[in-house]
Amino acid sequence: MESKVSRRLTQPTAPEVCQFIYQPRLDRDFAPGFRYLTDINAAHLLMLDGAGLIPSDVAATLARALHRMTEEGPETVALDPQREDAYFNYEARLMEVAGADAGGRLHVARSRNDILATLDRLRARDAVLELLSTMLDTRETILEKAAAHADTVMPGYTHLQAAQPITYGYYLCGIGEALGRDIARLHRALESLDACPLGAGALAGTAFPIDRHATARWLGFSRPAPNALDAVASRDFAWEILSAITIAAVTWGRVAQDLYVWATPEFGLIDFPDSVAGTSSIMPQKKNPVVLEYLKGKGGHMLGLLTGALGALKGTHFTHSGDGNRESMRGFWDAVEEGRRCASLLKLVLEHAEPQRVNMLTKARRDFSSATDLADMLVRDAGMSFREAHHVVGAVVREALDRHIPACEIDSDMVDRATLNVTGRAVRVEAEAVTRCLDPEQGVAARLSEGGPAPMRVREQVAVQRDELARDRCAIEVVVNQVAAAREAMQEAMGALGGK
């Protein structure tokens, strides 16, 4: 028995190679790639026919055969690892349907290298468009909740210690901004992959007078990849996408970490419905935040996939190879799918998170997060330098802690004593001013600097982000429509070709 794909190889492929390399690849990649391989074959066929590089009757036969294979689907292709990969298995079936001579003519002026490179870009483009759609929906939900909670006052934290009062809507606006950058990174990566490798051949193009602009157009690309070697050697569009997904997943995990802590009884700032929680097999009182734990863990998973991909690529030659272009892509498809799941789950938890308004405000009143406002008042009204005011308020907080009283019970006498002890001079502050400064609602409302947490500023931020969201939706819709229109035109042309 000889090789099923080459007379250069005089022996069949070893069973171990079939079992450990080819069969797993076929099981993993053939069905997801079937539609894209069919589209690539259709675009190449239309170009060959248009350029007169294939007899018209053969072109018609191939068009009908490809149509039949599309109708039958990938399930009717008997996958044989002795044929190595998806392309040879597809071609074998095509030769059964169209005849050996006609089926064998479709491979003129191309290689598996440029076919695989094109398939990766087509599949990645669709995956990223779907991911972007999900992320846009997630951002829309975040902005809806941000607007609804623009005046829901809560403590803001640094180092997991009470810092300054903010609002829950303000916090969500921050997440919305970060998500907007994630979307922008993916959109830029989408632009990077918008070049068609088909026609690059194995690495050096072809001597046949092909029309690469035609195949690019049929497949919805704006241009052919300009250098044939780079076209088959590079998958850096995938690393851009995977990097963007990793950055996004790490951020989403940080958000999940916040919610994870805030949902504990010890904080009591957020609650979730039972529909997004799990329980314990032994402890009947438990309500476990399983979705948040999933999101928290995925940042590490994505980082591992990115590192694994670049690790497989490192040290490979700048050309096509199995490790450079196949093994390096193993985790990419998982990452895109996991990114979509994570974006959907983030939307779910933020849509159903229930901020505990009373607890939030109570904590902000009691936990000294308004101390900075008290220091600012001493700067404005008592003529202190900020550093001096900082020391005074620090002494006030120390006394309150020693006496076990909350921030909302600090009075003007405590401020006056601290001022005298720290500065050596008496400064009488009004009791009303102290009360006002320590009121987190008034403190938040006063923070009107651009980008601040005052409710009116939060609503302005929501409006700006909604405009960005609308522009992003339009930009993505343009790409989706262009790709769909190109595919529809290609199918119509194939139908006409098959009817010749």
Secondary structure, DSSP 8 states (H G I E B T S, - for coil): ---SS-SS--S---HHHIIIIIHHHHHHHHHHHHHHHHHHHHHHHHHHHHTT-S-HHHHHHHHHHHHHHHHH-GGGS---GGG-SHHHHHHHHHHHHH-HHHHHHTTTT--HHHHHHHHHHHHHHHHHHHHHHHHHHHHHHHHHHHHHTTT-EEEEEETTEEEEEEEHHHHHHHHHHHHHHHHHHHHHHHHHT-SB-TT-TTTT--SS---HHHHHHHTT-SSB-S-HHHHHH--HHHHHHHHHHHHHHHHHHHHHHHHHHHTSTTT--EE--GGG-B--SS-TT--B-HHHHHHHHHHHHHHHHHHHHHHHHTT--SS--HHHHTGGGHHHHHHHHHHHHHHHHHHHHHHH-EE-HHHHHHHHHHSSTTHHHHHHHHHHHH---HHHHHHHHHHHHHHHHHHT--GGG--HHHHHHHHHHHHSS-----HHHHHHHT-HHHHHHH--STT--SHHHHHHHHHHHHHHHHHHHHHHHHHHHHHHHHHHHHHHHHHHHHT-
